[in-house]
């Protein structure tokens, strides 16, 4: 089961141990998904915040 995260700082910390990050751009928001060895973590955010987070991620980024 995926786990939804609501804190951007926690998401960045988890990106250090993640295998990859998937970015799904939608009309009104962006969904970021981190795949770790055990779980899939998701974060929904607006477009501006997502662009800042993508620049700070420490894992491979895959655009969907």
Backbone as ProteinMPNN parsed JSONL, in Angstrom:
{"seq_chain_A": "XXXXXXXXXXXXXXXXXXXXXXXXXXXXXXXXXXXXXXXXXXXXXXXXXXXXXXXXXXXXXXXX", "coords_chain_A": {"N_chain_A": [[0.833, -1.184, 0.0], [0.536, 2.229, -0.82], [1.916, 5.101, 0.862], [0.81, 8.228, 1.888], [2.389, 11.35, 2.071], [2.498, 14.442, 3.744], [4.271, 16.433, 4.282], [6.813, 18.355, 2.926], [9.531, 18.458, 3.618], [9.984, 16.032, 4.918], [9.572, 14.37, 2.745], [11.79, 15.032, 1.163], [13.842, 14.032, 2.797], [13.307, 11.292, 2.679], [13.901, 10.862, 0.025], [16.593, 10.462, -0.1], [17.107, 7.79, 0.375], [15.683, 6.558, -1.573], [14.865, 4.603, -4.481], [13.98, 5.532, -6.987], [12.255, 8.459, -8.301], [9.079, 9.312, -9.337], [7.389, 11.584, -11.436], [4.32, 12.983, -11.872], [2.543, 15.04, -13.776], [-0.323, 16.973, -13.553], [-3.355, 18.771, -14.438], [-4.051, 20.698, -12.398], [-2.332, 20.174, -10.286], [0.677, 18.524, -9.028], [1.863, 15.243, -8.761], [4.096, 13.529, -6.812], [6.066, 10.647, -6.59], [7.801, 8.459, -4.566], [9.822, 5.671, -4.732], [10.838, 3.336, -2.526], [12.753, 0.692, -1.002], [10.906, -0.718, 0.495], [8.379, 0.678, 0.588], [5.995, 2.745, -1.263], [5.924, 6.111, -1.505], [3.849, 8.978, -1.624], [3.28, 12.353, -2.678], [1.259, 15.108, -2.985], [1.207, 18.21, -4.551], [1.33, 21.765, -5.378], [2.19, 23.255, -8.588], [4.377, 25.126, -8.536], [5.698, 24.637, -6.043], [6.377, 21.987, -6.465], [8.289, 22.125, -8.529], [10.467, 23.279, -7.178], [10.985, 21.256, -5.298], [11.698, 19.104, -6.978], [14.162, 19.912, -7.963], [15.715, 19.589, -5.702], [15.768, 16.898, -5.103], [17.322, 13.732, -4.363], [17.452, 11.45, -5.907], [16.98, 9.29, -8.811], [15.062, 10.742, -11.393], [11.964, 10.238, -12.92], [9.866, 11.08, -15.498], [6.403, 10.939, -15.905]], "CA_chain_A": [[0.0, 0.0, 0.0], [1.294, 3.485, -0.795], [1.725, 5.977, 2.006], [0.81, 9.629, 1.484], [3.134, 12.249, 2.937], [1.99, 15.804, 3.615], [5.358, 17.345, 4.614], [7.825, 18.367, 1.873], [10.847, 18.176, 4.202], [10.03, 14.585, 5.129], [9.698, 13.798, 1.413], [13.185, 15.2, 0.762], [14.647, 13.1, 3.588], [13.083, 9.956, 2.137], [14.499, 10.759, -1.313], [17.99, 10.035, 0.042], [17.159, 6.329, 0.357], [14.758, 6.083, -2.598], [15.407, 4.028, -5.71], [13.68, 6.531, -8.004], [11.12, 9.348, -8.066], [8.247, 9.519, -10.523], [6.692, 12.87, -11.429], [3.115, 12.961, -12.696], [1.991, 16.396, -13.868], [-1.738, 17.035, -13.897], [-3.772, 20.144, -14.742], [-4.06, 21.612, -11.26], [-1.296, 19.879, -9.309], [1.716, 17.562, -9.401], [1.976, 14.131, -7.832], [5.445, 12.982, -6.749], [6.05, 9.307, -6.011], [9.119, 7.929, -4.224], [9.868, 4.227, -4.552], [11.914, 2.83, -1.682], [12.813, -0.761, -1.009], [9.743, -1.285, 1.165], [7.121, 1.404, 0.381], [5.833, 3.805, -2.24], [5.45, 7.319, -0.828], [3.315, 9.959, -2.558], [3.094, 13.723, -2.204], [0.545, 15.97, -3.925], [1.546, 19.605, -4.295], [1.092, 22.652, -6.514], [3.241, 23.222, -9.601], [5.535, 25.904, -8.097], [6.394, 23.908, -4.983], [6.911, 20.758, -7.047], [9.514, 22.452, -9.268], [11.526, 23.454, -6.185], [11.299, 19.948, -4.729], [12.363, 18.271, -7.98], [15.558, 20.351, -8.023], [16.399, 19.184, -4.479], [15.7, 15.446, -4.909], [18.594, 13.021, -4.436], [17.274, 10.161, -6.577], [16.7, 9.348, -10.229], [13.732, 11.305, -11.638], [11.298, 9.685, -14.088], [8.649, 11.835, -15.832], [5.317, 10.089, -16.429]], "C_chain_A": [[0.879, 1.25, 0.0], [0.966, 4.286, 0.463], [1.805, 7.417, 1.515], [1.518, 10.457, 2.54], [2.611, 13.659, 2.686], [3.068, 16.852, 3.873], [6.46, 17.239, 3.565], [9.211, 18.033, 2.419], [11.016, 16.67, 4.457], [10.214, 13.861, 3.795], [11.141, 13.887, 0.917], [14.112, 14.259, 1.518], [14.514, 11.675, 3.048], [13.718, 9.778, 0.758], [15.953, 10.315, -1.251], [18.145, 8.523, -0.01], [16.279, 5.721, -0.736], [15.507, 5.528, -3.81], [15.195, 4.999, -6.872], [12.463, 7.357, -7.59], [10.371, 9.533, -9.377], [7.462, 10.818, -10.354], [5.525, 12.782, -12.396], [2.494, 14.353, -12.657], [0.546, 16.32, -14.324], [-2.106, 18.497, -14.099], [-3.589, 21.089, -13.564], [-2.949, 21.366, -10.249], [-0.288, 18.882, -9.867], [1.753, 16.483, -8.34], [3.396, 13.57, -7.942], [5.381, 11.642, -6.032], [7.484, 8.85, -5.785], [9.016, 6.424, -4.032], [11.093, 3.897, -3.694], [11.86, 1.311, -1.723], [11.527, -1.386, -0.467], [8.408, -0.641, 0.772], [7.182, 2.323, -0.836], [5.233, 4.986, -1.495], [4.977, 8.304, -1.88], [3.158, 11.307, -1.876], [2.394, 14.497, -3.303], [0.852, 17.414, -3.556], [1.251, 20.443, -5.537], [2.332, 22.681, -7.413], [4.505, 23.956, -9.137], [6.362, 25.197, -7.038], [7.038, 22.645, -5.535], [8.213, 21.02, -7.8], [10.693, 22.629, -8.323], [11.954, 22.116, -5.589], [12.068, 19.07, -5.709], [13.842, 18.636, -8.086], [16.365, 19.838, -6.837], [16.443, 17.668, -4.277], [17.054, 14.788, -5.141], [18.484, 11.668, -5.133], [17.003, 10.381, -8.066], [15.273, 9.821, -10.451], [13.195, 10.76, -12.966], [10.016, 10.472, -14.31], [7.626, 10.869, -16.413], [4.465, 10.899, -17.374]], "O_chain_A": [[1.86, 1.319, 0.741], [-0.113, 4.16, 1.042], [2.745, 7.789, 0.813], [1.286, 10.297, 3.738], [2.317, 14.025, 1.549], [2.813, 18.044, 3.702], [6.988, 16.151, 3.334], [9.994, 17.378, 1.73], [12.091, 16.117, 4.225], [10.926, 12.859, 3.721], [11.658, 12.94, 0.323], [15.068, 13.74, 0.942], [15.5, 10.942, 2.971], [14.039, 8.656, 0.367], [16.494, 9.839, -2.249], [19.201, 8.023, -0.397], [16.146, 4.499, -0.815], [16.629, 5.935, -4.112], [16.115, 5.257, -7.648], [11.739, 7.003, -6.659], [10.966, 9.871, -10.401], [6.942, 11.112, -9.277], [5.71, 12.539, -13.589], [1.981, 14.786, -11.625], [0.226, 15.696, -15.336], [-1.255, 19.374, -13.946], [-3.028, 22.173, -13.723], [-2.647, 22.243, -9.44], [-0.383, 18.455, -11.017], [1.683, 16.779, -7.147], [3.841, 13.187, -9.024], [4.726, 11.51, -4.998], [8.293, 8.855, -6.713], [8.196, 5.958, -3.24], [12.231, 4.15, -4.089], [11.017, 0.726, -2.402], [11.111, -2.454, -0.916], [7.406, -1.344, 0.638], [8.252, 2.633, -1.36], [4.152, 4.873, -0.918], [5.621, 8.46, -2.918], [2.933, 11.393, -0.669], [2.878, 14.542, -4.434], [0.767, 17.797, -2.389], [0.961, 19.908, -6.607], [3.394, 22.187, -7.033], [5.607, 23.444, -9.333], [7.589, 25.161, -7.125], [8.133, 22.274, -5.113], [9.143, 20.219, -7.717], [11.8, 22.181, -8.624], [13.144, 21.869, -5.397], [12.994, 18.365, -5.309], [14.683, 17.758, -8.278], [17.579, 19.667, -6.95], [17.106, 17.201, -3.351], [17.832, 15.217, -5.992], [19.359, 10.82, -4.956], [16.822, 11.512, -8.517], [14.359, 9.353, -9.772], [13.871, 10.811, -13.993], [9.165, 10.533, -13.422], [7.941, 10.077, -17.302], [3.495, 10.381, -17.928]]}, "name": "protein", "num_of_chains": 1, "seq": "XXXXXXXXXXXXXXXXXXXXXXXXXXXXXXXXXXXXXXXXXXXXXXXXXXXXXXXXXXXXXXXX"}
